[in-house]
Amino acid sequence: MSEKARFSSEAELCATFISQLPEGWTAYPETAGFDILLARDVDGVQIGIEAKLALNAKVIEQVMPHDSWWHADGEHPEYRAVLVPWGCSGGLAAVCKFLDITIIEMASKALYQSWHPMVRRKMSPDLPKVGDHWYQDRKWRDWCPAKRCALPDYIPDVTAGASAPVQLSGWKVKAIKLIILLDRRGYVTRADFKHLEVDPGRWIYSGRWLAHGAVKGQFVRCEYTPDFRAQHPVNFDQIAADFEKWSPQAIRADHVPAPEKQERML
């Protein structure tokens, strides 16, 4: 199987890889600085993956941690890997092995179908299994992070490996909540910014994403209000569906005393 797989872009390579993931793994596109952050459902073990159409120094640099040594207690995945088309690992494979970076080779559909059924493999190597140790599978080396990467509450509805990726950051989730609240009520206040932990600066000062409403202290939509629904249509609806969990109204409702307690208080 010395043939090379062909992909038109890193995005197609990532999409093919995600579509062929074995059961028990969840892919988070464009998360924690990686093209793909994988999380194993049973125990949370993570793999940070950068994708390229050929193994080169640039992708090795991208997958390496960028924290200085004094940030060793930061958030990192257990494993780091480079995703390339099958047969495109090149001469830097030995460098990756020395740096404990796994090379994942992905077969394209055309290449996979051309192989004999007895030797077909969609990707190599297999992802690490629960209970594996370095002496059992030397292709995966645990970086033993102090803390794992924080996972978003929602799987980002973005394209992994895109040349100019749109990310669903923690800030973006809070901003979407603010827009949802704005659309439902017609306005937001400084109290809403505080509740959602959103800095009002770019919204009502420097950026002017919102305009002053007819009532003092209220802010409403304007021509500069960002369209986060267009950026994240799936996530926008998911966050909207959880409105009662995060909205200021829901928080106040949770603190209303039960009827029997109200009677005692009276």
Secondary structure as GFF3:
##gff-version 3
##sequence-region A 1 266
A	DSSP	alpha_helix	10	19	.	.	.	ID=ss1
A	DSSP	beta_strand	25	31	.	.	.	ID=ss2
A	DSSP	beta_strand	34	40	.	.	.	ID=ss3
A	DSSP	beta_strand	46	51	.	.	.	ID=ss4
A	DSSP	alpha_helix	57	63	.	.	.	ID=ss5
A	DSSP	three_ten_helix	69	71	.	.	.	ID=ss6
A	DSSP	beta_strand	79	85	.	.	.	ID=ss7
A	DSSP	three_ten_helix	90	92	.	.	.	ID=ss8
A	DSSP	alpha_helix	93	98	.	.	.	ID=ss9
A	DSSP	beta_strand	102	106	.	.	.	ID=ss10
A	DSSP	alpha_helix	109	114	.	.	.	ID=ss11
A	DSSP	three_ten_helix	117	119	.	.	.	ID=ss12
A	DSSP	beta_strand	123	124	.	.	.	ID=ss13
A	DSSP	alpha_helix	170	185	.	.	.	ID=ss14
A	DSSP	alpha_helix	190	196	.	.	.	ID=ss15
A	DSSP	pi_helix	201	205	.	.	.	ID=ss16
A	DSSP	beta_strand	211	212	.	.	.	ID=ss17
A	DSSP	beta_strand	219	220	.	.	.	ID=ss18
A	DSSP	alpha_helix	228	231	.	.	.	ID=ss19
A	DSSP	alpha_helix	233	241	.	.	.	ID=ss20
A	DSSP	alpha_helix	243	246	.	.	.	ID=ss21
A	DSSP	alpha_helix	248	254	.	.	.	ID=ss22
A	DSSP	alpha_helix	259	265	.	.	.	ID=ss23
###
